[in-house]
């Protein structure tokens, strides 16, 4: 959905929203200890460090949180290193392939076939890429090095081709809620782990999270909303298949900005939670290590 995928630079910041540098009265604790978007993560100095790696400005926006969540957990896993192979689904205009290429990894960037990108409206809103040039960020990595280390192909996430296998890591940023229904998204995550990763490889995937209800949600359609029970079910299924999954824990609302809910036309900052139909939605992430 366009307002959920809105890019962080397309909004304005009101005067009541703080900007870094932030004054600390104690040493920072663990970075991103929870599975959902939280204001506390933006106050941690590590977020600014990763913004610098991406050459991206600081903004209280959940899309930035998703990118940082992916980068942080993949770097913590130790899988991003020279010679490693990474795979991204639904790359859009992400800067992450350029960053991982700079760090020495070989990246296969994929996006939906062009007809799907057009029919879903992603091309019109800059959320779909059809060529490498759309994700070549020379402010992150030299263009020739990028071309050596990053390749592009189309991929229908409901039908991952067999040749996309034996990767050390893979990721997606708010994509698998657009695959038709809740089960299709869950099956994608399972396939991304079991079809695409070598044993010990790490997958990090973010999605839309329903904060309003653990009962009522959008179960099918162009965009679905995952409840806590849905993601806990997915965690349980992955573990039962022999994989290690980081515990799924919803972040507490610990800061006044955690209570701000952006509303249509979704042009304000902070954009960490938003109203969509009758639900309050934020971003959530899963971290999975293939066990067998």
N, C-alpha and C positions, 0 to 999 in steps of 0.2 A: 504494500500500500504506500502511496506516494508520501503521505505525511510521516509515516514511520521511518521511511528510508531517507528522509530529508537530510541533505548534507550539512555538516556542522558550520560551514561558512555562510550559509544562506539565511541567517537569522540575526536579530539585533539583541544586544544585551541591555536590560534596564539598569538603572543606577543602583538598585538595591543588591545586585549580584556582585559578590566580591571577585577580585582579580588577584592573581599571584604577583609577587611572592607572598606567601602566607606565613605569619609568625607562629612558631612552634614553642610551646612551653615544656615539651617533653620529647623524648626520642620517639620517632614513628614506630608503630607496631607492624605487624604483618601486613603486607600489601595484598589487596583483593582476597581477603579470607572468606568471602561469601560468594554466592553464585549469581546474585542479581545486582543490578546497577544501584550504586549508593553514593551519596555525596561524599562520604568519608574517603572514598577512593580518590576523589579529585583533590583532596587536601594532602594526600601522601606525596612526598617528594619524588617517589619513583614515577608517578604519572607524568610529571614535567620532564623527567629524563627520557621517557619513551616518546613524548611529544617532540623533543629535540631530535631523537633518532629518526622520526618520521618527517621532520621539518614541518610540523603542523602546529598551528597556534593553539593555545589553551582555550577551552570553552566547555561550559557545563552542558554537554550534549551526550546523549546515550550512544549515538553512533561512534563518537570518539571513545567512549567507555568500551564498546564492543571491540574495536580495533586494539585497544590497549590490553584488554582481557586476553585476546588471542596471542598477542606478542609476548606478554608477560609469562603466560603459562607455557608457551612453546620454548621461550628462552630458558625458563626454569627447568624444563625437561632435559635440556642439553642436546636436543635433537637438531637444532639449527646450528650447523657448523659447515666448514668447507667440505664439499663433496656430498653432503646430504641431499636427499631428494624430497621436495615438498610439492603438495598439490592443493590448489584452492578451487572451491566451487563457487559459482556465482560471483565472480571477481568484481564486476562492475567497474568502478573507477578507483579501486583501492590502491593505496600506496604500499601495502604490505609486501607484495612480490618484489618490488624494488629494494625494500629494506632487507629482506631475506637473501636476495641475490648479492647485495653488498656484503653480507656476512658470510658469503661463500657457498650458499646452497643453490642447487639447480631446481628451478620452479616450473611446474606445468600449471599455467593459469587457464581456467575454463570458465565459460559462461554459457547460458542457455542458447540453443539455436536461435538464429535471428528472428524467425517467425514467431517464436514464443516470446522473445524480448519485446517484439513490436506489439503483439496482441495483448500482452500484460501491461503495456504502457511504460515499460522500463527504459526503452530507448529514448522516448520523448523526455524523460526526466533525468537522463544522464546516469541511470543505474545499470546500464548494460554496455558491455564492451564487445566489439567484434574483431578488434585488431590489437596487436601489441602496442602500437603507438598510443593507444588510449590509456595505457598504464605505465608508460615509460616516464619516470620522474627523474630527470637528470639533476635535480637539486638534491637527490638522495644518492644516486649511483651513476657513474659514467655510462653514457648511452651504449657504447660498444660492449662494455662489460655486461650491461643489462641484456643486450641481444644475445650474448654468448650463453647466458645462464637462465633465461626465461623464454619459454615457448608458450604458444596459445593454441587452444582447440575448443570446439563446442562440446558441451556435455549436457544431456538431459539427466537431471539428478534422479529421476524415477527409473532410469535405465542406464546405470553407469557402465560404460564399455569395459570389456574384460582386460584390455591392455593397460588400463590405469591401475597398476598394481605395484607392490614392493616399494612403496614410499616410506620414508622415515617419519613424515608428519603430514597432516592435512588439516584444512580448516574451512569454515564458511562463516559469514557474518550476516545473520538474519536472512536466511534463505529458505530453510527447510519448512517454514510455516506456509510457504507458497506452493506446495506440491499437491494440493487437492484436499487432503484431510489429515487428521491427527496421526493416523496410523502410517500414512505414506511418509510423513516426516520422520517418525520413529524408525521406520524401515530404512530410510536413507542413512541415518546415523549408524545403524548396525552395518549396513553395506559399506559405508565409508571406512569403518574400522576393519571389517573382515575381508572385503574385496580389495581394498586399496593399500592397506598398511602391511608392512612386514611385522613379524612378532616383535614386540617391544616398541613399535611405533606409537606415536601420540596423535590423537585427533582432538581439536578444539572447535566447538560449534556453538554459535549463539542463536537465539530465537526470541520470539515474542512471548511474554509472560503475563498471564492474567492475574492481576493483584486483587481483583474484586471478589472472585468466587472460586471455590474449589469444587463447585458443582456445575453451575451454568457457564457455558462458554461457546465460542464459535468452533464447531467441530469439523466443518467442511466448507469449501468455497475457495475463492482466490487467496484469502488470508485466514488462517486458523490461529487460535490463541491457546497456548499450552497452560494448563493449570499445574499447580504443584503436584497433584496426584498423577498427572500424565508424565511429568518428568521423573518423578520417583519410580513410576512403572518402568520407564525406559532405563533408568539406572539399574533397577533390579534385573531386567532382562539381559542387559549387557554383562552384569556380574555373573548371572547364571550361565552365561556362555563362556565364562572363563576370563573376562577382562577386568582390569582395575579401573574403577571410576571414582573420581574425586567426589566426596559427599556433596549432595545438592542441598544448600542451606540458603534460605531467603534472608537477605540483609535486613537488619532492624532500621527503622526510621529514627536516626540519631541527630539529625540536623534540620533546622527550619526549612531549608530548601528541599528536603526529602518529601515535604507535604505539598509542594507545588505541582499541580497537574496542568500541563499545557493543553490547550483546546484549539479547535479549528480556528484559523487556517494554519496552525502550527508554525508560527513565525517568531516565537519568543524564546528567550533563554532565562531560566534553565529549561532544557528539554530533556528531562530525565524520566518523567512519567507523562503519559498523555491520555486523554479521553478518546476512546474509539468505540463508537456505538454506545452501549450502556456500560462499558468496562473501562477500568483504569489499567493501563498496560505499561510495562517497562521491558528492559532487556534482561535475558538470563543466559548463562553459558554452562556448557558441559565440557569436562576434560576427561578423556578416555585413553588408557594405554592398552594396546592389544596384548592379550595374554597367551593366546594360542591360535 
